[in-house]
Amino acid sequence: MKKKLKILFCSVCILYSINAYTQSDINMSTHWYNRANYNPASIARTDYIYLFSNARSQWLNVKGAPRTLNIQVSGYNNSIRSAFGLSIVSDNIGVTHTLNPMFTYAYRISKSTEWNLTMGLSAGIFTRSIYGSLFESEIPIDPILSYNMDKTTRPDANFGIEFQSSHYILGISSTHLFSISKPSYQFISTNNRYGYAIYKNNELDIFNFNAGIQLVNRSNIYDLELNTNIRFKRLTGLTSNIHEIFEIGVSYHTSRQMTILFGINISQNFKVGYAYDQSFINGYNKNSSHEIMLEYRIPFNAAASCTQCEKQQNWYQ
């Protein structure tokens, strides 16, 4: 009986998402490390080529629960003050599968080493496939359900602006721009709006830390998230060799979800992270979510490309 209820619950959620608000942005707890999924301006990292991937398994032990994979690569060209990136997101929820490949461009308006303002745009396609053959009904052939594969593809675009100084990051963005002001039956992805502010301190002796706040608007739903993260250093006595070795953090959503984050630097340019989500909503608190993150940086050798080389040992940007 319990298994049937879980299947019914997932089916209702899927059908509701198809008929009402369709597909929203992916829900990743490690977005504090990389904001490019919802703000393309954030790829303007001036000192290295950046590779990032995270995979999420949501609502453990619930059949048909979301499974998400995100892969990104980006690099910055100092001579034209531009960053270029590619990303692909694969998201499975029950009988639905979405694929969202995007090309990203970001232009850094300021070349100042003290602050910068960047504008970014992502463009690509959003594809949703519904595999009707995966429906599990108690009636062998249910006339209400379609057992065929239904595939829909639409153009997709995101836009964002981000400001950074030595201690602050401020950003606003909007995703799935082609869905703005359209009725739900005309699009397959929902327009979302983001605003965030982050304080970072990379100048302490033993550890670095950051604290952030983010507000997300999805249709008529608002979610406020608070985050803090501490990154511990290894001290060698040489300023140029001080770098971070591991970190711990915590996030809390007003949707009554808490996240514990942990990361370890395998090398100075390779980091592995893990996030554990726990919901405090009745009926959901028995099914936790887990997320794994990989970050790899390839530093530029050319001095002309490096605008913050003296701070290259610090990860958060």
N, C-alpha and C positions, 0 to 999 in steps of 0.2 A: 504493500500500500504506500509506504514511504517513497519507494522508487517511482511509482506512478505519479505521485504528487509532484515530485521534482521534475519529471518529464513534462507534466502539465504546466507547471510554473514556467519552465524555459520556453515552451511552445507559446504560451500567452505573451511572454515578453517579446519573443521574436515577431509574432503577428502584430503586436501593438507597435513595435518599432517600424514595421513595414508600412502600416496603414496610417500612422500618426506622424511622429517626428523623425522617422527613418533612422539613419546612422549618424551618431555624434562622433566627436573626436575620440581617439584612443585614450584610455585612462592609464597613464603611466606614472608611478610614484617617483621614479628617478628623473622626472623632467627638470628638477632643480639643477641637475648636472648639465643638461642640454635642452635648451628651450626651442630648438629649431622646428619641432613639430608644429608649434602654434605661432612662432614668431621668426620668420625667415631672416630678419635683421641680425639675429644673434650669431650667424655663422661667420661674421667678420672677425675671426681670430687671427691676429696679425703675425704671430710668431711660428706657426706650424700648420702642417696639413693634419686634419682632424678626422679620425675614424671612430664611429660610435655605434653601438648596438645594444638594444635591451629586449628581453623576452619576458612576457608576463603570463602567468597562469592564475586566473581569477576564480574565486569561489571553489576551492579545492573539494573534490568528491561530489560535485554537482554535474551531472551529465549535461552536455551542451553548453557549459559555462564558457565565457570568453577566453580565447588563447590568442595572444598578440605577439608579433615579431616586428621589430623596427630596426632598419639598417640605414646609416647615413655616412657620407664622406663629404668633406669640404676643404677648400684651400683659399688662400688670400694672395692677390697680386698687388704688391705695394705700388708699382709704377702707375697703375690705373685706379688705385684705391678701391678695388672691387674683390668680392669673394664669390666663389662659384661652388655649388654643392648639388649632390644627388641624394635622393632618399627613396626608400620603398617601405611601405607598411602593409603587412598582411594581418588580417583580423578575422578570426573565426568565432561565430556565436551561433550555437545550435546548428541549424541547417543553412545558415547564411555564411558567405565568405566574401570579404571585401579586400580589394587590392588597390593601393594608392601610390603609384610612382610619381615623383615630383622632381623638377629641376628648380634650383633656387639661385637667385642672384641678390647680392647685397652690396650697396654702395656706401662707403664710409665718407661722410661729408667733411669731417675734420681730420687732419693729420697730426693734431696736437698729441703729445705724449701725456698730457694732464687729463684730457677728456676726449670723448669722441661721440658723434651722433651718426647713427647708421639707419638707412632705410632698406627694406628687403621685400622681395616678391618671389613667391613660389608658384609654379604653373605645372600642370600635369593632367592626369585623368583619375577619376574615381570609378571603380568598377565593383558592382555588387552582383554576386551569383547566389541564387537560392536553389539548393539541391533538394527537390521535392521527394526524391527516392529515399531520403534519410528520415522522413517523417515516420514516427512510430505511433500508430493509432490502434485502439482496441478493436476497431472494426477493420477487417482485412483491406477492404477498398472503401474508403470514406469519400463520398462524392463532394464533400465540402473542400477537401484538400486537393491541391494540384501536385502530382508526382513527377512532373517534368522539371527540367532545369530552366530557370528564368534568369537571364543575364542582362544587366543594364549598365551602360557606360556613359559617363558625362564628363565634360571638361571641369577642371577644378583649379582653384587659385587661393592663395593666402597672402596677406599683406601685414607688415609690421614695422614699427619704429622702436629703436632702442638707444638709450643714452647711457654712457658709462663714464665714470670718473674713478679716481683711485680708490674710493670707498663706497660708491653707490652704483647700482644698476636700476634703471627705470625703463619700463617698456609697455607698449600697448599694441594689440594686434587683433586681426579678424580673420577667421578661417572659412573656407568654402564660400567664397564671395559670390559665386553664381546662384547661391540659394537665398540671397538676401531678398526680402519682400516677395517671395513666391509662396503660393499655397503648397502644402506638404505633398500633394500628389504629383507635383511637377519636379521634384528633386529627390535625390537619394542620400544626400548628406546635409546635415543641419549647420547653418551658420552659427559660429560661436565667437564670443568676444572676450578678450583677456586684458587685464591690467595688473601690473606687479611692480613691487619695489623691493630691492635687496640691498642690505648693508653688508659689506665685506671688510674684514680686517686681516691683512696679510703681513702685519709688521710686528707681531708679538714674538717673543723669544722661543717659547716652548710649543705653542700651537697657534693656528689661524682659525678664524671662525667667520660664519656668515649667518644672517637672519633675514628671512623674507616673508612677504605677505602677497597673496595673489587672489584676485577676484575673477571668477569665471561666470559668464552669462550664457546659458544654453536655452534658447527659446525664452520661456518665462520662468526658468529655474536659475537661481544664483547659488554659487558655492564659494565660500571663503576658506582659504587654506593658509595656515601659518607653518613656518619651517625654521629650524635652526640646526646648524651643523658645525662640529668642531673637528679640525684637521690637525693631527699631532705631527710634530717634526722630529727628525733625527738631527741632533747637533753634533758637528764634527770639529768645531773650532775654526772652520773656514767659512766665511760668509757665502762664497760662491757655491759651496757644496751642501748648504742647508736645504733639505727638501722634505716634503710631507711623506709619511709612511703609512698611516691609516687614519680613518675618520669614523665618527659615529654621529647620527642625527635623528631628529624626530619631526614628524609633521602631523598636523591635526586639521581635519576638515569640519566645517559646520554641518556637513551631512553625516556627522557622527562616525567618522572613520579616523583611526590613528595609524601612522606608519612609523616603523623603526628602520633606519637606514644604516648600512655598514659598508665601508669601502677599504680596500688595501691596495697600496701601490706595489705591484710586483717588481717594477723598475721605475726609474725616474719618469718614464714616458708611457707606462702601461699600468692601467688601473682596472681592478675587478670590484664590482659592487653588488650588494644584495639588499632587497627591501621586503619587509614583511608587513602586510596590511591586516588590520583587525577592525571589523565593523562592530558597532555597539547598537545596531538596530535589531530589534527582536525578529528572529527568523533568519537573520543573516550572520549572527555572531558565531555560529558553529562552523562556518565555511570561510577560512582565511584565504588570502591571496599572496602569491610569491612572485618575485621579480628578480632577474639577474641582469647585470649591466656590464659591458666591456667598453673601455675607452683606450684609444691608442693615439699617441701624438708623434708626428715626424717633424722634428725641428728644422727650420730653414737654416742653411749655412751662411747665406749671404747677409752681411751686416745691414745692407740697405733695406732688407725685408723686415728686420727686427726692430720694433719700436718700443718694446718693453723687455729687452733681453735680461736686464738686471733683476727682473721679477719672474723669470722663466720657471723657477722651481715651484712656484705657486700654481695650483691647479685651477682654482675657481676663477672663472672669467665670464 
